[in-house]
Structures are given as C-alpha cells and as structure tokens.
C-alpha cells in the first residue's frame, strides 16, 4: 500500500514538473499594437518618438517584447478603411490612432472588439459620436482629447497682446475638417468680437489652394495669421511658415510643431505630455482594463511657446510681460 501511494505521488510530481517545463518553454505572447494615421508628417514623427520613449520607460521595447504595426492612409481618407481593416486582420491587441476624427472613425467602423486609443484628438469625441461620454466612453474607444478648438479664443488674445494694433486676422482652414469648420464659423467669431477683431476665414481645399490664398492675403494685408489643424495644414507646414515669414506676418498655431520649425507662437495642450499619456491607456488595456471603463482625458498641462528668433526676423518686439508668461522661448 505504501509503495502504491509513493508511486502515485512520484507520478503526480513528475507530471507537474513536465507541465511546468512545457509551460516555461512555450513562447510568451508578444503584445501587438496597431498604429493608424492619415499620413506620415513631421507631426506624426514627433508623436511616435514620444510614444516609443514612454513605452520604453514602462519596459515595452519595440522589437523585443512588443510589436508595432504601422499603417497610413497616404493622405487619402478613402484609404483609411482599407488600412484599418488590415490591422484588424493582423489581430492586433490595440489600435492607437494618430490624427483627427477620420482615422478614428475608420478604426471604429473596422472593429467593435479591438480597443482603440485616441491620440490627442482636437475635436470633441462626444460631439462626433466616437464615445458616449468622456467619463464613461462605452464601446471600444477611449484616449486623449486636447480640446484644441476650444482654445482658439486664448490664441487670439495672445496674438492681440503681442500685436496691440491687431485688427484683422486671416484664418487658414480646411473645409473638409469638420472640427476646423466649427472652430472658424462658431468659436473664433465669439472671441473675436470680445477682442474687437475681424476674422477673415480662408479655405484651403487642396494643395493648389495655397498660392491663390497667399496672393489674396498679399493684397488684403491682414495684421495676423491663424493656422488651424488638419492634414493639408500639417503637410504644407513649410509653405505656410515661409509665407508668414516673407510677409512679416505675426502668426499663431494650433500645433506646437510649426513653432518649433519657425512659426511665431503656440498655445495649447502640452503635446509631449498628451502623447506620453497615451501609453498609460496602452499599458492598462494590455493588463486587462476595458476601454469602456477608462475615461477620456482632457489635458491638464498647457504650454505657451514663443519663437523669439522668428519675432526678430519679422521685426516684432514681444512685450516683456508676455515673454515672462511663456513656458518656452525659442532663441
């Protein structure tokens, strides 16, 4: 009896050891992240560098214990559905979406199961039907919103402080970007009336629109330039910066990247902080959290950046009272 009992124990231990060894030898599943964006731009590159750095800080090393699949729409909205479907077929664990509402809607249409994380969306995700509410997103979409559109009044105010005689501001926007249309038609006019400014909206419908709009602005001679966000603006950033510099036109931007590249001023969410925050969502979801239970976050850190070198080039003296308030001054 004792021998039989001992034999049973030995067999059980042996089986347990075999199972443990087998499990140890099985390759650990490497998380796969899909990244979806309309096109590759300087802004997109900046986002990804910050995200990869934040992932490394949490121990996620691309190519080692995490894989990132990159897909772009090549600047064409009608390609987004196709590349979003590719990520779904690859069975990625999460889809991180850079850019505006178009890529997010494409990802949402492609899957109701894979978690989708928005990266610094400027539009209101509730207004655009992407989530049920900020506190309780519902479905499979969550992430970061920068509420960029709502900060337009503050940008105009700062431009007015820098240029006290400011009276007319030309606003470049893409009519295909719904958030920009709302900003130009509804939000900016309210702030402009308070500041006694005249807004001059200028539609940029295609690559060919820029020279026509620039020629018109050369004749009208506005006192300032306001650049909204959007694919056409981002991909033609250098053309806009060159025009503003050549025309000696004080300018303010919805993204930080143009100011780093030579634009005059930026006010908005701390972009790097927002991009890093995306990794919080990635980490939580990979550890089992559901996007429906992760509130959409609005920015808590904002930054005011002035390019003093550009100010000198266009012959503009920035008041000391404004410089003191800047979070960053580029010299």
Backbone torsions as a table, in degrees:
resi	resn	phi	psi	omega
1	UNK	NA	-43.7	-179.8
2	UNK	-63.9	-40.5	180.0
3	UNK	-63.2	-41.0	-179.4
4	UNK	-64.3	-41.1	179.9
5	UNK	-65.9	-42.1	179.7
6	UNK	-64.3	-41.0	179.2
7	UNK	-61.7	-40.9	-179.8
8	UNK	-63.1	-41.8	179.7
9	UNK	-63.9	-45.0	-179.6
10	UNK	-61.1	-41.0	179.3
11	UNK	-63.6	-44.1	-179.2
12	UNK	-62.4	-44.3	179.5
13	UNK	-63.1	-43.2	179.8
14	UNK	-60.7	-44.3	179.1
15	UNK	-62.8	-39.8	-180.0
16	UNK	-63.9	-43.2	179.0
17	UNK	-62.5	-42.6	179.5
18	UNK	-61.0	-43.3	-179.7
19	UNK	-63.5	-45.3	-179.4
20	UNK	-61.7	-44.4	179.9
21	UNK	-63.6	-41.8	-179.3
22	UNK	-62.7	-41.8	179.6
23	UNK	-67.2	-37.9	179.9
24	UNK	-66.1	-32.6	-177.5
25	UNK	-80.9	-18.3	179.3
26	UNK	-70.0	133.0	-179.7
27	UNK	-63.5	134.6	179.4
28	UNK	-72.7	137.4	-179.2
29	UNK	-63.8	126.9	179.2
30	UNK	-93.1	121.1	179.4
31	UNK	-58.4	142.3	-179.5
32	UNK	-121.4	120.7	179.9
33	UNK	-106.3	131.7	173.3
34	UNK	-95.8	137.1	176.2
35	UNK	-118.5	124.1	-176.6
36	UNK	-121.2	129.5	177.9
37	UNK	-149.5	158.4	-177.6
38	UNK	-66.2	-42.6	178.8
39	UNK	-164.1	165.5	178.1
40	UNK	-81.8	123.7	177.6
41	UNK	-139.2	174.2	176.0
42	UNK	-61.0	-37.2	178.3
43	UNK	-63.6	-43.7	-179.4
44	UNK	-63.7	-41.6	179.4
45	UNK	-61.3	-43.1	-179.7
46	UNK	-62.0	-44.1	178.8
47	UNK	-57.5	-50.7	-174.0
48	UNK	-65.7	-38.0	178.2
49	UNK	-61.2	-42.3	-179.9
50	UNK	-67.1	-42.6	-179.8
51	UNK	-64.4	-45.2	-179.8
52	UNK	-62.0	-39.0	178.8
53	UNK	-64.1	-43.2	179.5
54	UNK	-66.6	-35.3	176.3
55	UNK	-63.0	-42.7	179.6
56	UNK	-61.4	-37.2	179.7
57	UNK	-61.8	-28.3	178.5
58	UNK	-94.4	5.1	176.7
59	UNK	92.9	6.7	177.9
60	UNK	-94.0	108.3	-177.0
61	UNK	-106.8	117.1	-178.9
62	UNK	-60.9	131.9	-179.7
63	UNK	89.9	-10.7	178.7
64	UNK	-113.4	-68.7	-179.0
65	UNK	-118.2	13.4	173.5
66	UNK	-154.5	145.3	179.6
67	UNK	-119.6	136.7	176.4
68	UNK	-118.7	122.5	177.4
69	UNK	-100.0	118.4	-177.1
70	UNK	-98.5	132.3	176.9
71	UNK	-137.9	135.4	-177.6
72	UNK	-128.1	149.8	179.1
73	UNK	-87.4	4.3	178.6
74	UNK	55.4	33.1	177.9
75	UNK	78.0	5.3	-176.9
76	UNK	-116.1	117.7	-178.5
77	UNK	-59.8	-33.6	-177.3
78	UNK	-72.8	-9.6	176.4
79	UNK	-90.3	-13.5	-175.7
80	UNK	-61.8	-40.4	-179.7
81	UNK	-60.8	-40.0	-178.8
82	UNK	-65.3	-47.7	-177.3
83	UNK	-73.9	-29.2	175.1
84	UNK	-65.7	-40.4	178.3
85	UNK	-63.9	-33.6	177.4
86	UNK	-61.7	-43.4	-179.8
87	UNK	-64.6	-36.5	178.1
88	UNK	-65.5	-42.7	179.4
89	UNK	-64.6	-28.6	178.3
90	UNK	-76.5	-6.7	179.0
91	UNK	57.9	46.6	176.4
92	UNK	-66.0	156.9	-178.6
93	UNK	-83.2	-29.3	-178.7
94	UNK	-147.3	147.1	170.9
95	UNK	-115.1	115.8	174.5
96	UNK	-94.6	128.9	-175.3
97	UNK	-113.8	121.0	175.2
98	UNK	-97.0	139.9	176.7
99	UNK	107.2	-159.1	-170.6
100	UNK	-87.9	-158.8	-174.1
101	UNK	-69.2	-29.8	-178.0
102	UNK	-56.4	-55.2	179.1
103	UNK	-62.2	-35.3	179.9
104	UNK	-67.9	-42.9	178.7
105	UNK	-64.3	-36.8	177.8
106	UNK	-64.1	-43.2	178.9
107	UNK	-65.7	-41.8	-179.2
108	UNK	-65.0	-35.5	178.5
109	UNK	-71.5	-28.3	-176.4
110	UNK	-78.8	-26.1	-177.8
111	UNK	-154.1	141.3	173.4
112	UNK	-106.9	-2.5	-173.8
113	UNK	-108.0	-44.1	-176.9
114	UNK	-72.4	129.4	178.3
115	UNK	-60.9	138.0	179.7
116	UNK	-118.9	128.0	-179.5
117	UNK	-114.2	118.9	178.1
118	UNK	-78.1	138.3	178.5
119	UNK	-108.7	104.7	174.6
120	UNK	49.7	56.4	177.4
121	UNK	-71.6	126.6	-178.7
122	UNK	-76.8	-27.9	-177.6
123	UNK	-82.0	168.7	176.5
124	UNK	-83.2	112.0	-175.7
125	UNK	-65.9	-24.7	177.5
126	UNK	-74.2	-45.1	179.4
127	UNK	-58.9	-33.8	-177.9
128	UNK	-94.2	7.3	175.0
129	UNK	72.3	22.0	-178.9
130	UNK	-83.9	-31.3	177.2
131	UNK	-138.0	160.7	179.6
132	UNK	-74.4	-41.4	176.0
133	UNK	-159.2	164.8	179.0
134	UNK	-69.3	-39.1	-177.6
135	UNK	-73.6	-36.5	-179.9
136	UNK	-131.9	87.4	-174.0
137	UNK	-58.9	-27.1	-176.7
138	UNK	81.4	-133.7	178.1
139	UNK	-14.9	-138.8	-173.1
140	UNK	-114.1	16.6	-178.3
141	UNK	-116.6	133.4	172.1
142	UNK	-153.6	-172.3	178.5
143	UNK	136.1	-148.2	-171.9
144	UNK	-114.3	136.8	169.5
145	UNK	-121.5	139.8	-177.0
146	UNK	-97.6	-1.7	-176.2
147	UNK	41.0	39.7	-176.3
148	UNK	-57.8	-40.3	-175.8
149	UNK	-59.6	-37.5	-175.9
150	UNK	-73.8	-9.2	-177.6
151	UNK	-96.7	3.0	-177.3
152	UNK	-58.5	-39.3	-179.9
153	UNK	-62.0	-39.9	178.6
154	UNK	-66.1	-37.2	178.2
155	UNK	-63.9	-43.4	177.7
156	UNK	-63.0	-39.7	179.8
157	UNK	-61.4	-43.6	179.5
158	UNK	-67.0	-39.1	178.2
159	UNK	-63.0	-38.3	177.9
160	UNK	-65.4	-37.4	178.5
161	UNK	-67.1	-36.4	-179.5
162	UNK	-75.1	-34.4	-179.8
163	UNK	-122.9	85.1	-175.2
164	UNK	-55.0	-30.4	-178.9
165	UNK	-87.8	9.7	-179.2
166	UNK	-57.3	127.9	-179.8
167	UNK	-130.2	-36.9	-177.4
168	UNK	-127.1	129.5	-179.0
169	UNK	-122.6	121.3	175.4
170	UNK	-82.0	133.0	-178.3
171	UNK	-118.2	117.0	177.7
172	UNK	-89.2	128.8	179.3
173	UNK	-151.8	155.3	178.3
174	UNK	-98.1	116.5	-178.3
175	UNK	-65.1	-13.5	177.9
176	UNK	-80.8	-12.9	179.3
177	UNK	-96.5	104.7	-172.8
178	UNK	-58.4	-40.1	-179.1
179	UNK	-62.4	-37.9	178.9
180	UNK	-68.5	-37.8	178.8
181	UNK	-62.4	-45.0	179.1
182	UNK	-62.7	-41.5	179.4
183	UNK	-60.5	-46.1	-175.8
184	UNK	-73.9	-39.5	-175.3
185	UNK	-83.7	-34.0	-173.1
186	UNK	-110.8	-49.0	-170.5
187	UNK	-79.2	-53.0	-175.8
188	UNK	-62.7	-40.0	179.6
189	UNK	-59.3	-35.5	179.3
190	UNK	-62.9	-48.3	179.4
191	UNK	-66.1	-38.2	-178.3
192	UNK	-63.1	-39.3	178.8
193	UNK	-62.4	-41.2	179.0
194	UNK	-63.4	-37.4	-177.9
195	UNK	-89.7	0.0	-178.3
196	UNK	58.4	48.4	177.9
197	UNK	-115.4	153.8	174.1
198	UNK	-106.1	126.1	178.4
199	UNK	-93.0	132.4	178.2
200	UNK	-117.7	87.8	-179.7
201	UNK	-66.2	138.2	178.2
202	UNK	-132.3	114.1	-177.6
203	UNK	-74.0	134.9	172.3
204	UNK	-115.8	98.8	-174.1
205	UNK	-92.2	-21.2	-177.9
206	UNK	-160.6	176.1	177.7
207	UNK	-58.2	-32.7	-177.2
208	UNK	-75.6	-12.1	-176.1
209	UNK	-72.6	-26.4	-171.2
210	UNK	-60.7	-49.9	-176.5
211	UNK	-62.7	-38.0	178.4
212	UNK	-64.8	-44.8	-179.7
213	UNK	-67.1	-41.0	179.5
214	UNK	-63.2	-39.9	179.0
215	UNK	-62.8	-41.3	179.0
216	UNK	-65.3	-40.8	-179.4
217	UNK	-67.8	-33.0	176.9
218	UNK	-62.2	-32.5	178.9
219	UNK	-79.7	-39.1	-175.2
220	UNK	-80.6	-26.2	179.6
221	UNK	49.9	66.8	174.3
222	UNK	-66.2	168.0	-178.6
223	UNK	-91.9	-14.9	-178.7
224	UNK	-158.4	166.4	-177.9
225	UNK	-130.8	134.8	179.2
226	UNK	-122.9	123.4	-179.5
227	UNK	-108.8	120.6	176.2
228	UNK	-80.8	176.5	178.2
229	UNK	-87.5	167.8	178.3
230	UNK	142.4	159.5	-175.9
231	UNK	-58.4	-48.7	-177.7
232	UNK	-61.3	-38.1	179.5
233	UNK	-68.2	-45.9	-177.6
234	UNK	-64.3	-43.2	-176.7
235	UNK	-77.1	-15.0	177.9
236	UNK	-115.7	27.6	-178.2
237	UNK	-53.7	-45.6	-176.7
238	UNK	-63.1	-39.3	179.7
239	UNK	-62.2	-41.2	-179.5
240	UNK	-68.0	-44.3	179.4
241	UNK	-62.6	-42.9	179.2
242	UNK	-61.9	-41.2	180.0
243	UNK	-64.5	-46.3	-178.9
244	UNK	-62.0	-39.5	-179.8
245	UNK	-68.9	-47.1	-179.6
246	UNK	-63.6	-36.4	-179.0
247	UNK	-86.0	-1.5	-178.4
248	UNK	53.7	48.1	-172.9
249	UNK	-106.7	116.5	175.8
250	UNK	-60.6	135.3	-172.7
251	UNK	-136.7	152.4	176.6
252	UNK	-133.8	146.7	-168.9
253	UNK	-129.3	153.8	179.5
254	UNK	-85.6	-14.1	178.5
255	UNK	-123.2	152.7	-179.7
256	UNK	-74.1	-30.9	-172.9
257	UNK	-57.0	-43.3	179.4
258	UNK	-60.0	-34.2	-179.5
259	UNK	-72.3	-37.3	174.4
260	UNK	-62.5	-27.4	-177.5
261	UNK	-94.8	-0.5	177.3
262	UNK	131.1	-0.2	174.5
263	UNK	-72.6	166.5	-174.1
264	UNK	-81.0	-53.3	-171.9
265	UNK	-142.5	149.8	172.5
266	UNK	-136.4	138.8	168.6
267	UNK	-137.6	129.9	179.0
268	UNK	170.4	-166.0	179.6
269	UNK	-61.0	147.2	174.0
270	UNK	-66.6	102.5	-171.4
271	UNK	-58.6	-47.1	-177.4
272	UNK	-61.8	-39.8	179.3
273	UNK	-63.7	-40.8	179.2
274	UNK	-65.5	-42.1	-179.6
275	UNK	-65.1	-40.8	178.9
276	UNK	-64.5	-34.0	-177.7
277	UNK	-65.9	-24.5	177.4
278	UNK	-58.7	-35.6	-177.6
279	UNK	-66.6	-28.6	174.5
280	UNK	-57.8	-44.4	179.7
281	UNK	-66.0	-43.8	179.7
282	UNK	-58.5	-47.6	-178.6
283	UNK	-62.8	-45.3	-179.1
284	UNK	-63.7	-41.2	-178.0
285	UNK	-69.5	-40.7	178.2
286	UNK	-63.2	-24.6	179.7
287	UNK	-92.8	7.4	172.3
288	UNK	113.9	-7.4	-179.6
289	UNK	-69.7	149.8	178.8
290	UNK	-99.3	135.9	-179.5
291	UNK	-57.3	-31.8	179.8
292	UNK	-60.5	-25.0	-177.3
293	UNK	-100.2	-0.7	-179.4
294	UNK	-102.7	108.9	-177.2
295	UNK	-58.2	144.4	172.5
296	UNK	-70.6	130.4	-176.7
297	UNK	-99.1	140.6	169.6
298	UNK	-98.3	156.8	-176.5
299	UNK	-64.9	145.2	174.6
300	UNK	-110.6	-14.9	178.8
301	UNK	-118.6	132.4	178.2
302	UNK	-122.6	158.7	179.3
303	UNK	-140.2	144.6	177.5
304	UNK	-117.7	116.9	-174.9
305	UNK	-120.4	133.2	178.0
306	UNK	-122.5	133.2	174.9
307	UNK	-96.3	96.7	-176.1
308	UNK	-67.9	-30.9	177.6
309	UNK	-62.0	-42.7	178.4
310	UNK	-66.8	-40.0	178.8
311	UNK	-57.2	-43.3	179.2
312	UNK	-65.8	-37.6	-178.9
313	UNK	-65.1	-32.3	-179.2
314	UNK	-97.8	7.7	176.2
315	UNK	74.2	30.9	-177.3
316	UNK	-109.3	130.4	176.6
317	UNK	-97.9	118.4	-179.9
318	UNK	-82.6	124.6	178.8
319	UNK	-57.8	142.0	179.9
320	UNK	-59.0	-34.5	-179.6
321	UNK	-62.1	-30.1	178.3
322	UNK	-81.0	-42.0	179.6
323	UNK	-59.9	-38.0	-179.3
324	UNK	-63.1	-28.7	-177.5
325	UNK	-87.0	-10.5	-177.6
326	UNK	-71.6	138.8	175.7
327	UNK	-78.6	-25.3	180.0
328	UNK	-150.0	134.3	176.6
329	UNK	-121.5	119.8	180.0
330	UNK	-90.0	119.9	-177.1
331	UNK	-110.1	NA	NA
